Amino acid sequence: MDRRFITLDPSSLAISAVYDLLVAAVQPRPIAFVSTVDPEGRPNLAPFSFFMAGGANPPSIAFSSVLSPQGERKHTVRNIEQTQAFVVNTLTRQMTAGMNATSYPFPEGYDEWTVSGFTPIASEAVVAPRVAESPIQLECRLFDIIHHGDQPSAACYVIGEVVRFHVSETIWDGSAIGPGRFNPISRLGGPFYLDLESREVFELPRPTGQPEPSIEA
Ligand SMILES: Cc1cc2nc3c(=O)[nH]c(=O)nc-3n(C[C@H](O)[C@H](O)[C@H](O)COP(=O)(O)O)c2cc1C
């Protein structure tokens, strides 16, 4: 067995190289499609693939939103800090284009639902709406936000307690989510994704210009 390794000290690398190492090493990653509202009730949608489940009692999840190139917190994090609430929506292959459109760096207060084509439905326990097209939605109350660093690309770990699960009847087998019935997409390195349903790897570059409002919205 070849036990030679390339050893890298992140402190001597460009941030983009460190990012590439992380997203290649930690894959496939599930994607949290996060719905929030600001204190005026203006809605926001954005995907985050630095995402994991953390515990079951109480149920909790965490995702990380990195600081923007200007060193600022993204709108999702600011909304959660102010409203203490968010919804994590899961993603299928059919939802990919709408999800990707929402990842464009829109100005503050922009309603990404208009480019997504998705349908908002009211949550039961939190102020942010759910995405009707998403087969599993998790209503979350903020537990904590941990800031690790204060420079561009530093992590803001958002930890949420899941206060409601909403599961589409199409994937519910009567007592649980049926094996093989939920087939989300997940994120790989670079612009690549894995579609669990077809077992395909597919490529989807991020939007380069501001997406147009969807006719379905
Ligand atoms: C599939 C996918 C996964 C992403 N994952 C993350 C992530 O884990 N952390 C992050 O900060 N940005 C991530 N982004 C970029 C954000 O979605 C993007 O910066 C978005 O504009 C943030 O919106 P907001 O400012 O309204 O919160 C991802 C984008 C895509 C397309």
Ligand as a Chemical Component Dictionary entry (heavy atoms), coordinates in Angstrom:
data_LIG
# 
_chem_comp.id                   LIG 
_chem_comp.type                 NON-POLYMER 
_chem_comp.pdbx_formal_charge   0 
_chem_comp.three_letter_code    LIG 
# 
loop_
_chem_comp_atom.comp_id 
_chem_comp_atom.atom_id 
_chem_comp_atom.alt_atom_id 
_chem_comp_atom.type_symbol 
_chem_comp_atom.charge 
_chem_comp_atom.model_Cartn_x 
_chem_comp_atom.model_Cartn_y 
_chem_comp_atom.model_Cartn_z 
_chem_comp_atom.pdbx_ordinal 
LIG C1  C1  C 0 -25.745 24.155 -3.888 1  
LIG C2  C2  C 0 -25.227 25.362 -3.151 2  
LIG C3  C3  C 0 -24.722 25.234 -1.877 3  
LIG C4  C4  C 0 -24.259 26.342 -1.162 4  
LIG N1  N1  N 0 -23.759 26.171 0.101  5  
LIG C5  C5  C 0 -23.336 27.234 0.808  6  
LIG C6  C6  C 0 -22.849 27.057 2.132  7  
LIG O1  O1  O 0 -22.817 25.949 2.677  8  
LIG N2  N2  N 0 -22.450 28.185 2.812  9  
LIG C7  C7  C 0 -22.515 29.421 2.270  10 
LIG O2  O2  O 0 -22.180 30.398 2.924  11 
LIG N3  N3  N 0 -22.978 29.613 1.000  12 
LIG C8  C8  C 0 -23.403 28.552 0.277  13 
LIG N4  N4  N 0 -23.901 28.723 -0.989 14 
LIG C9  C9  C 0 -24.020 30.118 -1.508 15 
LIG C10 C10 C 0 -25.263 30.823 -0.954 16 
LIG O3  O3  O 0 -26.434 30.119 -1.312 17 
LIG C11 C11 C 0 -25.317 32.259 -1.522 18 
LIG O4  O4  O 0 -24.224 32.996 -1.015 19 
LIG C12 C12 C 0 -26.603 32.995 -1.271 20 
LIG O5  O5  O 0 -26.622 34.176 -2.050 21 
LIG C13 C13 C 0 -26.803 33.397 0.178  22 
LIG O6  O6  O 0 -28.031 34.102 0.251  23 
LIG P1  P1  P 0 -28.433 35.134 1.378  24 
LIG O7  O7  O 0 -27.422 36.258 1.372  25 
LIG O8  O8  O 0 -29.796 35.557 0.955  26 
LIG O9  O9  O 0 -28.418 34.393 2.681  27 
LIG C14 C14 C 0 -24.328 27.627 -1.747 28 
LIG C15 C15 C 0 -24.819 27.773 -3.058 29 
LIG C16 C16 C 0 -25.255 26.646 -3.760 30 
LIG C17 C17 C 0 -25.792 26.783 -5.158 31 
# 
loop_
_chem_comp_bond.comp_id 
_chem_comp_bond.atom_id_1 
_chem_comp_bond.atom_id_2 
_chem_comp_bond.value_order 
_chem_comp_bond.pdbx_ordinal 
LIG C1  C2  SING 1  
LIG C2  C3  SING 2  
LIG C2  C16 DOUB 3  
LIG C3  C4  DOUB 4  
LIG C4  N1  SING 5  
LIG C4  C14 SING 6  
LIG N1  C5  DOUB 7  
LIG C5  C6  SING 8  
LIG C5  C8  SING 9  
LIG C6  O1  DOUB 10 
LIG C6  N2  SING 11 
LIG N2  C7  SING 12 
LIG C7  O2  DOUB 13 
LIG C7  N3  SING 14 
LIG N3  C8  DOUB 15 
LIG C8  N4  SING 16 
LIG N4  C9  SING 17 
LIG N4  C14 SING 18 
LIG C9  C10 SING 19 
LIG C10 O3  SING 20 
LIG C10 C11 SING 21 
LIG C11 O4  SING 22 
LIG C11 C12 SING 23 
LIG C12 O5  SING 24 
LIG C12 C13 SING 25 
LIG C13 O6  SING 26 
LIG O6  P1  SING 27 
LIG P1  O7  DOUB 28 
LIG P1  O8  SING 29 
LIG P1  O9  SING 30 
LIG C14 C15 DOUB 31 
LIG C15 C16 SING 32 
LIG C16 C17 SING 33 
# 
